[in-house]
Amino acid sequence: MSLDFDPLAQRYPSQRFPIYARGGMVNCSSPQAAAAGLEALRSGGNAIDAAVAAAAALTVTEPTANGIGSDAFAILWSVRDGRLYGLNSSGPAPMLASIDRVLSDGNDADGKMPVLGWTPVTVPGAPKAWAELTKRFGRRSLSENLEPAVRYARDGYPCSPNLSDSWKKAFASYKARMKGDVFTPWFSTFAPLGRGYEAGEMIRLPDHAATLEAIGQTNADAFYKGSLAEKIDAQSRAAGGYLRAEDLAAYEPVWTEPIRMNYRGYEVCEIPPNGQGIVALMALNILKEFEFREKECVETYHRQLEAVKIAFADALASVTDPSRMTVDYRLFLDPAYGAAGAAKITEHAQVFSPCIPPKSGTVYLACADGEGNMISYIQSNYNGFGSGIVIDGTGIALQNRGADFSLDPLAANCLMPGKRTYHTIIPGFLMKDGKPVGPFGVMGGYMQPQGHVQVVMNAVDFGMDPQQALDAPRWQWMRDGSVTVESRFDPEMARALQRRGHKVTTDLATPSFGRGQMIIRLENGVLVGGTESRTDSNIACY
């Protein structure tokens, strides 16, 4: 007979201390995924192998936020080359997708891109990211790195508390909104019991296992040029979708130079547009104009919020596929931009942007090995399980990243064939004096750059260790212009922000405030890690 308890009931505040290790460290939002990364490390792999193993495992153990049909980004430090690399593995719109066609086909949602169905599906980049990272920097084969994920999918794993909560909410939402045969494979794949899973129930995804095996054995060619690509093409054609085998076959991720902002002597590194990492750097560019001596101070929070609002106002009006941008994004990193932004901030809250950002689902992980290789990695379906489209018999859930495209031809992020959309998922990395400090990230849609700003300032300005930098109560500028704070946020500080003109509300739920990971490498090679206390996170290390 077992004890009766609610695993989501948090009656008392808990404390977590930073974790120290020397051989290697894997920080994930899923314990099983962290264990998969550790298995890769202990089997002769490096941090990049561990990241690929963990990322593939997360498609199995957290399908509520990412999947085989996701996009991905990475920033990594290679000891072999002694330099930082960025990987943009976000996919473009299909070549058949255009504003005119979406509108003429009646596939829009009242003049906007829909969230569900085939229309918002862009070319998935995650499987290609796994193959590229493994080929260029890994020590093991892709098949070996994907083996733990295959095992979890085939043999099963127990549902964790926050995963259960997300799964049940997604099922309720999809049941109400997804009508028609096009969505039947989602329900048969992810809701075979006719409901979401309870914590402790075993989850098995056999089709997912077979697909991961095929991706591993062919270095992802099965997904982009083989049998899986043929199935995706056939199902898209049958449903009137725009994605074709030719789009998949032509896809290649882009290796890129991370963009950097010097903040108090530390280089904060992000992936350049089409990612929104530049929003975090823009805000920090503004905030470096001020001196912050105390975190729990209304002036600190007020300036952080105003800087983030200014950054979003400019980024949402200009950031898209870099080959289609009319603004040179490097201008946002110029000290003059920071000074001008700081000059706009007054004692009272202002409206800088009318834009309405949507919600999303993402997974983030950080890995480091004992040699000094480190990687910041993120992949996402965008909205929870994504578009609701699952390729029958494969377990492939396709993301809905194209929902962010505008159907206004004058908008910077307007839909065009072969164009990459404004992308919310962003990995972060810290450097100092040309040396790597470590990877960090906070997942969660438009919360991500806001989370990056808060974590960086917690560590750099306020001297917090990685765990405390993540645990500190968070705020979030919302899509309606208001500000939400966590229940642990100081009520008097919230009232002080209201007196400054901010519309502040308290959110009792924690998922919307993002889920982060962080690893710092000390000068003696010791790794110090923090993991997200707001979800089922875990650090695996040795």
C-alpha positions as CSV (number, residue, x, y, z in Angstrom):
1,M,0.0,0.0,0.0
2,S,1.5,3.4,-1.0
3,L,1.3,6.7,0.7
4,D,-1.3,9.2,-0.6
5,F,0.2,12.6,-1.6
6,D,0.0,15.3,-4.3
7,P,3.4,15.7,-5.9
8,L,2.5,19.2,-7.0
9,A,1.6,20.4,-3.5
10,Q,4.5,22.7,-2.4
11,R,3.6,23.4,1.2
12,Y,7.0,24.8,2.2
13,P,9.7,26.8,0.5
14,S,12.7,24.5,-0.3
15,Q,16.3,25.3,-0.5
16,R,18.7,24.1,-3.2
17,F,22.5,24.6,-3.1
18,P,24.7,24.8,-6.1
19,I,26.2,21.4,-7.3
20,Y,30.0,21.0,-7.7
21,A,31.6,18.5,-10.0
22,R,34.8,17.9,-11.9
23,G,34.3,15.1,-14.4
24,G,31.2,16.5,-16.2
25,M,27.8,18.0,-15.7
26,V,24.4,17.8,-17.4
27,N,21.6,20.2,-16.4
28,C,18.1,19.4,-17.7
29,S,14.4,19.9,-17.0
30,S,14.0,16.1,-17.0
31,P,15.9,13.7,-14.7
32,Q,15.9,11.0,-17.4
33,A,17.4,13.4,-20.0
34,A,20.1,14.5,-17.6
35,A,20.9,10.8,-17.0
36,A,21.1,10.2,-20.8
37,G,23.6,13.0,-21.1
38,L,25.7,11.6,-18.2
39,E,25.6,8.2,-19.8
40,A,27.1,9.7,-22.9
41,L,29.9,11.4,-20.9
42,R,30.7,8.2,-18.9
43,S,30.8,6.2,-22.2
44,G,33.7,8.3,-23.6
45,G,31.7,11.2,-25.1
46,N,32.2,14.9,-24.5
47,A,29.8,17.7,-23.5
48,I,28.5,17.9,-27.1
49,D,27.7,14.2,-27.2
50,A,26.0,14.7,-23.8
51,A,23.9,17.5,-25.1
52,V,22.7,15.6,-28.1
53,A,21.8,12.6,-26.0
54,A,19.9,14.8,-23.5
55,A,18.2,16.7,-26.3
56,A,17.0,13.5,-28.0
57,A,15.8,12.2,-24.7
58,L,13.9,15.3,-24.0
59,T,11.7,14.7,-27.1
60,V,10.6,11.6,-25.3
61,T,10.5,12.7,-21.7
62,E,9.1,16.2,-22.2
63,P,7.0,16.0,-25.4
64,T,4.8,18.7,-24.0
65,A,7.4,21.3,-25.0
66,N,9.6,19.8,-27.7
67,G,9.8,16.9,-30.2
68,I,11.5,15.4,-33.2
69,G,9.8,18.1,-35.3
70,S,11.3,20.9,-33.3
71,D,13.8,23.6,-34.1
72,A,17.1,24.1,-32.2
73,F,19.9,26.6,-31.4
74,A,23.2,26.1,-29.6
75,I,26.3,28.0,-28.4
76,L,29.3,25.9,-27.6
77,W,32.9,26.4,-26.4
78,S,35.3,24.0,-28.1
79,V,38.5,23.2,-26.2
80,R,40.0,21.8,-29.4
81,D,39.6,25.1,-31.3
82,G,39.7,27.4,-28.3
83,R,36.7,29.4,-29.6
84,L,33.0,29.9,-29.3
85,Y,30.5,28.6,-32.0
86,G,26.9,29.3,-32.6
87,L,24.4,27.0,-34.4
88,N,21.1,28.2,-35.9
89,S,19.1,25.1,-36.7
90,S,15.7,26.9,-37.2
91,G,13.9,26.0,-40.3
92,P,12.4,28.2,-43.0
93,A,8.8,28.4,-44.3
94,P,8.0,25.9,-47.0
95,M,8.6,27.2,-50.5
96,L,4.8,26.8,-51.2
97,A,3.9,29.0,-48.3
98,S,3.1,32.7,-49.0
99,I,0.7,35.3,-47.7
100,D,-1.4,35.2,-50.9
101,R,-1.7,31.4,-50.8
102,V,-2.6,31.2,-47.1
103,L,-5.3,33.8,-47.6
104,S,-6.6,32.4,-50.9
105,D,-6.7,28.9,-49.5
106,G,-8.6,30.2,-46.5
107,N,-6.0,28.8,-44.1
108,D,-5.7,31.9,-42.1
109,A,-7.3,32.7,-38.7
110,D,-9.1,36.0,-39.2
111,G,-6.3,37.4,-41.2
112,K,-3.5,36.0,-39.0
113,M,-1.4,32.9,-39.1
114,P,-3.2,30.0,-37.3
115,V,-1.6,28.3,-34.4
116,L,-2.8,24.7,-35.1
117,G,-2.7,22.6,-38.2
118,W,-0.4,22.4,-41.2
119,T,-0.2,26.1,-42.1
120,P,2.2,27.2,-39.3
121,V,4.5,24.2,-39.8
122,T,8.0,25.2,-40.9
123,V,10.9,22.9,-41.7
124,P,12.1,21.2,-38.5
125,G,15.7,21.7,-37.6
126,A,16.4,19.6,-34.5
127,P,17.4,16.3,-36.1
128,K,19.8,18.1,-38.3
129,A,21.2,19.9,-35.3
130,W,21.9,16.6,-33.5
131,A,23.7,15.3,-36.6
132,E,25.7,18.5,-37.2
133,L,26.8,18.8,-33.6
134,T,27.8,15.1,-33.4
135,K,29.7,15.1,-36.7
136,R,31.7,18.3,-36.0
137,F,32.4,18.1,-32.3
138,G,31.3,14.8,-30.9
139,R,33.2,11.6,-30.2
140,R,30.4,9.1,-30.5
141,S,28.1,8.2,-33.3
142,L,24.7,9.8,-33.5
143,S,23.1,6.3,-33.1
144,E,25.0,5.9,-29.8
145,N,24.0,9.3,-28.6
146,L,20.3,8.6,-29.4
147,E,20.3,5.2,-27.8
148,P,19.1,6.3,-24.3
149,A,16.2,8.2,-25.9
150,V,15.3,5.1,-27.9
151,R,15.3,3.1,-24.8
152,Y,13.1,5.5,-22.9
153,A,10.6,5.6,-25.7
154,R,10.5,1.9,-26.2
155,D,10.6,0.6,-22.6
156,G,8.8,3.5,-21.0
157,Y,9.5,6.0,-18.2
158,P,7.4,7.3,-15.3
159,C,5.6,10.6,-15.7
160,S,6.9,13.3,-13.5
161,P,4.7,15.9,-11.6
162,N,5.1,19.0,-13.8
163,L,5.1,16.9,-17.0
164,S,1.7,15.4,-15.9
165,D,0.4,18.9,-15.2
166,S,1.4,20.2,-18.6
167,W,0.2,17.0,-20.4
168,K,-3.3,17.3,-18.9
169,K,-3.6,21.0,-19.7
170,A,-2.5,20.3,-23.3
171,F,-5.0,17.5,-23.7
172,A,-7.8,19.6,-22.4
173,S,-6.9,22.4,-24.8
174,Y,-6.4,20.2,-27.8
175,K,-9.6,18.3,-27.2
176,A,-11.5,21.5,-27.3
177,R,-9.7,23.0,-30.3
178,M,-8.5,20.3,-32.6
179,K,-11.3,18.9,-34.7
180,G,-11.0,16.7,-37.8
181,D,-9.1,13.7,-39.0
182,V,-5.9,15.7,-39.5
183,F,-5.4,15.7,-35.7
184,T,-6.3,12.0,-35.0
185,P,-2.6,10.9,-35.0
186,W,-1.9,13.3,-32.1
187,F,-4.6,11.8,-29.9
188,S,-3.6,8.2,-30.7
189,T,0.1,9.0,-30.1
190,F,0.0,11.3,-27.0
191,A,-3.4,10.4,-25.5
192,P,-3.9,6.7,-26.0
193,L,-5.8,6.5,-22.6
194,G,-8.2,9.3,-23.7
195,R,-6.6,11.7,-21.2
196,G,-3.3,13.1,-20.0
197,Y,-1.0,11.1,-17.8
198,E,-0.9,11.1,-14.1
199,A,2.4,11.4,-12.1
200,G,3.9,8.0,-11.7
201,E,2.2,6.4,-14.7
202,M,4.4,4.8,-17.3
203,I,4.6,6.4,-20.7
204,R,5.7,4.5,-23.8
205,L,6.2,5.9,-27.3
206,P,7.1,3.0,-29.5
207,D,6.7,4.9,-32.8
208,H,9.0,7.6,-31.4
209,A,11.6,4.9,-30.6
210,A,11.6,3.5,-34.2
211,T,11.9,7.0,-35.7
212,L,14.9,8.0,-33.4
213,E,16.6,4.7,-34.4
214,A,16.2,5.6,-38.1
215,I,17.5,9.1,-37.5
216,G,20.5,7.8,-35.6
217,Q,21.4,5.1,-38.1
218,T,21.3,7.5,-41.1
219,N,22.8,10.6,-39.5
220,A,19.3,12.2,-39.8
221,D,19.1,11.5,-43.6
222,A,16.0,9.4,-43.0
223,F,14.2,12.5,-41.7
224,Y,15.3,14.8,-44.5
225,K,15.7,12.6,-47.5
226,G,14.5,9.1,-46.7
227,S,11.4,7.3,-45.6
228,L,10.4,9.7,-42.9
229,A,10.6,12.6,-45.4
230,E,8.3,10.7,-47.7
231,K,5.7,10.2,-45.0
232,I,5.8,13.9,-44.0
233,D,5.4,14.9,-47.6
234,A,2.5,12.5,-48.2
235,Q,0.6,13.5,-45.1
236,S,1.1,17.2,-45.8
237,R,-0.2,16.9,-49.4
238,A,-3.2,14.9,-48.3
239,A,-4.2,17.6,-45.7
240,G,-3.5,20.6,-48.0
241,G,-0.3,21.5,-46.1
242,Y,2.6,23.4,-47.8
243,L,5.6,21.3,-46.5
244,R,7.2,19.1,-49.1
245,A,10.0,16.6,-49.4
246,E,12.0,19.1,-51.4
247,D,11.9,21.6,-48.4
248,L,13.3,18.9,-46.1
249,A,16.0,17.7,-48.6
250,A,17.2,21.3,-49.1
251,Y,17.5,22.1,-45.4
252,E,20.8,22.9,-43.8
253,P,21.5,24.5,-40.4
254,V,23.7,27.6,-40.2
255,W,26.9,27.9,-38.2
256,T,27.2,31.4,-37.0
257,E,29.3,33.8,-34.9
258,P,27.5,34.5,-31.6
259,I,26.8,38.2,-30.9
260,R,28.2,39.7,-27.7
261,M,27.5,42.5,-25.3
262,N,30.1,43.6,-22.7
263,Y,28.3,43.9,-19.4
264,R,30.4,44.9,-16.4
265,G,33.4,43.1,-17.9
266,Y,31.6,40.0,-18.8
267,E,30.7,39.1,-22.4
268,V,27.0,38.0,-22.6
269,C,26.8,35.9,-25.8
270,E,23.6,35.1,-27.8
271,I,22.7,33.7,-31.3
272,P,22.1,36.6,-33.8
273,P,18.7,37.1,-35.5
274,N,16.4,35.5,-36.4
275,G,16.7,34.6,-32.8
276,Q,15.5,37.0,-30.1
277,G,18.7,36.8,-28.0
278,I,19.4,40.3,-29.2
279,V,16.5,41.5,-27.0
280,A,18.5,40.5,-23.9
281,L,21.6,42.2,-25.2
282,M,19.7,45.3,-26.1
283,A,18.2,45.5,-22.6
284,L,21.6,44.9,-21.0
285,N,23.1,47.6,-23.3
286,I,20.6,50.0,-21.7
287,L,21.0,48.7,-18.1
288,K,24.8,49.0,-18.2
289,E,24.3,52.8,-18.1
290,F,23.0,52.5,-14.5
291,E,24.7,51.4,-11.4
292,F,22.9,48.7,-9.4
293,R,23.9,48.2,-5.7
294,E,20.8,46.5,-4.4
295,K,18.6,43.9,-6.0
296,E,15.5,44.3,-3.7
297,C,15.0,47.9,-4.7
298,V,12.1,49.4,-6.7
299,E,14.6,51.4,-8.8
300,T,16.3,48.1,-9.9
301,Y,13.1,46.4,-10.9
302,H,11.7,49.5,-12.6
303,R,14.7,50.0,-14.7
304,Q,14.9,46.4,-15.7
305,L,11.3,46.4,-16.8
306,E,11.6,49.6,-18.8
307,A,14.8,48.4,-20.5
308,V,13.1,45.2,-21.5
309,K,10.1,47.0,-22.8
310,I,12.3,49.3,-25.0
311,A,14.2,46.4,-26.3
312,F,11.1,44.5,-27.3
313,A,9.6,47.5,-28.9
314,D,12.5,47.8,-31.3
315,A,13.2,44.1,-31.8
316,L,9.6,43.1,-32.6
317,A,9.5,45.9,-35.2
318,S,12.6,44.7,-37.0
319,V,13.9,41.2,-36.2
320,T,13.3,38.4,-38.7
321,D,15.4,36.3,-41.0
322,P,18.7,38.2,-41.1
323,S,18.8,38.1,-44.9
324,R,15.5,40.0,-45.0
325,M,16.1,42.5,-42.2
326,T,16.1,46.2,-43.3
327,V,17.8,47.2,-40.0
328,D,21.4,46.3,-39.2
329,Y,20.9,44.5,-35.9
330,R,24.5,45.4,-34.8
331,L,23.3,49.0,-34.3
332,F,21.3,47.7,-31.3
333,L,24.6,46.7,-29.6
334,D,26.3,50.1,-30.1
335,P,26.9,52.0,-26.8
336,A,24.9,54.9,-28.3
337,Y,21.8,52.7,-28.4
338,G,22.2,51.8,-24.8
339,A,22.7,55.5,-23.8
340,A,19.7,56.6,-25.8
341,G,17.5,53.9,-24.3
342,A,18.6,54.7,-20.7
343,A,17.7,58.4,-21.4
344,K,14.2,57.3,-22.2
345,I,13.6,55.8,-18.7
346,T,11.9,58.1,-16.3
347,E,10.5,57.6,-12.8
348,H,7.2,56.2,-14.1
349,A,6.3,53.3,-16.3
350,Q,5.8,54.1,-20.0
351,V,4.3,52.3,-23.0
352,F,7.0,51.5,-25.6
353,S,5.3,48.8,-27.6
354,P,1.8,47.7,-28.7
355,C,3.0,44.3,-29.8
356,I,1.3,41.2,-28.4
357,P,3.7,38.2,-28.0
358,P,2.2,34.7,-27.8
359,K,3.0,31.9,-25.3
360,S,5.1,28.9,-26.1
361,G,6.8,25.7,-24.9
362,T,10.6,25.0,-24.9
363,V,13.3,22.9,-23.3
364,Y,16.8,24.1,-22.4
365,L,19.9,22.2,-21.2
366,A,23.5,23.0,-20.3
367,C,26.4,20.5,-20.5
368,A,30.1,20.7,-19.6
369,D,32.8,18.1,-19.5
370,G,36.0,17.8,-17.5
371,E,38.2,18.9,-20.4
372,G,36.5,22.3,-20.7
373,N,34.0,21.8,-23.6
374,M,30.7,23.5,-22.8
375,I,27.4,23.9,-24.6
376,S,24.2,25.9,-24.2
377,Y,21.4,24.1,-26.1
378,I,17.7,24.8,-26.6
379,Q,14.9,23.2,-28.8
380,S,11.2,23.8,-29.0
381,N,7.9,22.9,-30.5
382,Y,6.9,26.5,-29.8
383,N,3.3,26.1,-28.5
384,G,3.4,23.0,-26.2
385,F,3.1,19.9,-28.4
386,G,3.3,22.2,-31.4
387,S,0.9,22.4,-34.4
388,G,-1.1,19.3,-33.3
389,I,0.2,17.6,-36.4
390,V,1.8,14.2,-35.8
391,I,3.0,12.1,-38.7
392,D,1.1,8.9,-38.4
393,G,3.1,5.9,-37.1
394,T,6.3,7.9,-36.5
395,G,5.8,9.9,-33.3
396,I,7.0,13.0,-35.1
397,A,5.1,16.0,-33.6
398,L,5.7,19.0,-35.9
399,Q,6.3,22.5,-34.4
400,N,4.1,25.5,-35.2
401,R,6.9,28.1,-35.4
402,G,5.3,29.7,-38.5
403,A,2.5,31.0,-36.3
404,D,4.8,34.0,-35.5
405,F,4.8,35.1,-39.2
406,S,2.7,38.1,-40.0
407,L,0.3,38.1,-43.0
408,D,0.8,41.9,-43.4
409,P,3.2,42.2,-46.3
410,L,4.6,45.4,-44.8
411,A,5.6,43.8,-41.5
412,A,9.3,43.0,-41.0
413,N,8.4,39.4,-40.1
414,C,5.9,38.9,-42.9
415,L,5.5,35.4,-44.3
416,M,7.6,34.6,-47.4
417,P,8.6,31.3,-49.0
418,G,11.9,30.0,-47.6
419,K,12.1,32.7,-44.9
420,R,13.0,32.1,-41.3
421,T,10.6,33.7,-38.8
422,Y,11.4,35.7,-35.6
423,H,12.5,33.0,-33.2
424,T,11.9,33.0,-29.4
425,I,14.3,30.2,-28.4
426,I,17.7,31.5,-27.3
427,P,20.7,29.8,-25.6
428,G,23.1,32.1,-23.6
429,F,26.8,31.9,-22.8
430,L,29.1,34.0,-20.5
431,M,32.7,34.8,-21.3
432,K,35.3,36.9,-19.5
433,D,38.6,38.1,-20.8
434,G,38.3,35.8,-23.8
435,K,37.8,32.8,-21.6
436,P,34.6,30.8,-21.2
437,V,32.7,31.2,-18.0
438,G,29.8,28.9,-18.9
439,P,26.4,28.3,-20.5
440,F,23.0,29.5,-19.2
441,G,19.5,29.8,-20.4
442,V,15.9,30.3,-19.4
443,M,13.2,28.7,-21.6
444,G,9.7,30.0,-22.1
445,G,8.7,32.0,-25.2
446,Y,9.0,35.8,-24.8
447,M,10.0,35.3,-21.2
448,Q,13.4,34.0,-22.4
449,P,15.3,37.3,-22.9
450,Q,13.7,38.7,-19.7
451,G,14.9,35.6,-17.9
452,H,18.4,36.1,-19.4
453,V,18.5,39.7,-18.2
454,Q,17.5,38.7,-14.7
455,V,19.8,35.7,-14.4
456,V,22.8,37.6,-15.7
457,M,22.2,40.6,-13.4
458,N,21.7,38.2,-10.4
459,A,25.1,36.7,-11.1
460,V,27.1,39.7,-12.2
461,D,25.5,42.6,-10.3
462,F,24.3,40.9,-7.2
463,G,26.9,38.1,-6.7
464,M,24.6,35.1,-6.7
465,D,25.7,31.6,-7.3
466,P,24.1,29.7,-10.3
467,Q,21.4,28.2,-8.1
468,Q,20.4,31.4,-6.4
469,A,20.5,33.3,-9.7
470,L,17.9,30.9,-11.0
471,D,15.8,30.6,-7.8
472,A,15.4,34.4,-7.3
473,P,11.7,35.4,-7.7
474,R,11.1,36.5,-11.3
475,W,9.0,39.2,-13.0
476,Q,7.6,39.2,-16.5
477,W,6.5,41.9,-18.9
478,M,3.3,40.5,-20.4
479,R,1.7,40.7,-23.8
480,D,-1.0,43.1,-22.6
481,G,1.6,45.6,-21.2
482,S,1.1,44.5,-17.6
483,V,3.7,42.9,-15.3
484,T,3.2,39.6,-13.5
485,V,5.4,38.6,-10.5
486,E,5.7,35.2,-8.8
487,S,4.0,34.6,-5.5
488,R,7.4,34.7,-3.8
489,F,8.0,38.2,-5.1
490,D,8.1,40.8,-2.2
491,P,4.6,42.2,-2.0
492,E,5.9,45.6,-0.8
493,M,8.1,45.8,-3.9
494,A,5.1,44.9,-6.1
495,R,3.2,47.8,-4.5
496,A,6.1,50.1,-5.1
497,L,6.1,49.2,-8.8
498,Q,2.4,49.9,-8.9
499,R,3.1,53.4,-7.6
500,R,5.5,53.8,-10.5
501,G,2.7,53.1,-12.9
502,H,3.2,49.4,-13.6
503,K,0.1,47.2,-13.7
504,V,1.3,44.4,-11.4
505,T,-0.5,41.1,-10.8
506,T,0.7,38.0,-9.0
507,D,0.7,34.6,-10.8
508,L,0.5,31.6,-8.5
509,A,1.7,29.3,-11.2
510,T,5.4,29.1,-12.0
511,P,5.7,27.7,-15.6
512,S,5.1,31.0,-17.3
513,F,8.2,32.5,-15.6
514,G,10.5,30.2,-17.5
515,R,12.7,27.2,-16.6
516,G,16.5,27.7,-16.6
517,Q,19.8,26.0,-16.2
518,M,23.3,27.3,-15.5
519,I,26.9,26.0,-15.3
520,I,29.9,28.0,-14.3
521,R,33.5,26.7,-14.8
522,L,36.0,27.9,-12.1
523,E,39.6,28.6,-12.9
524,N,40.6,25.2,-11.5
525,G,38.3,23.4,-13.8
526,V,35.6,22.6,-11.2
527,L,32.0,23.0,-12.5
528,V,29.3,24.7,-10.5
529,G,25.7,24.2,-11.5
530,G,22.3,25.4,-10.8
531,T,19.0,23.9,-12.0
532,E,15.4,25.1,-12.2
533,S,13.4,24.7,-9.0
534,R,10.2,25.5,-10.8
535,T,9.9,22.2,-12.7
536,D,11.2,18.6,-12.7
537,S,14.8,19.6,-13.2
538,N,17.8,17.6,-12.3
539,I,21.7,17.8,-12.5
540,A,23.6,14.6,-13.4
541,C,27.3,14.8,-12.7
542,Y,30.4,13.0,-11.7
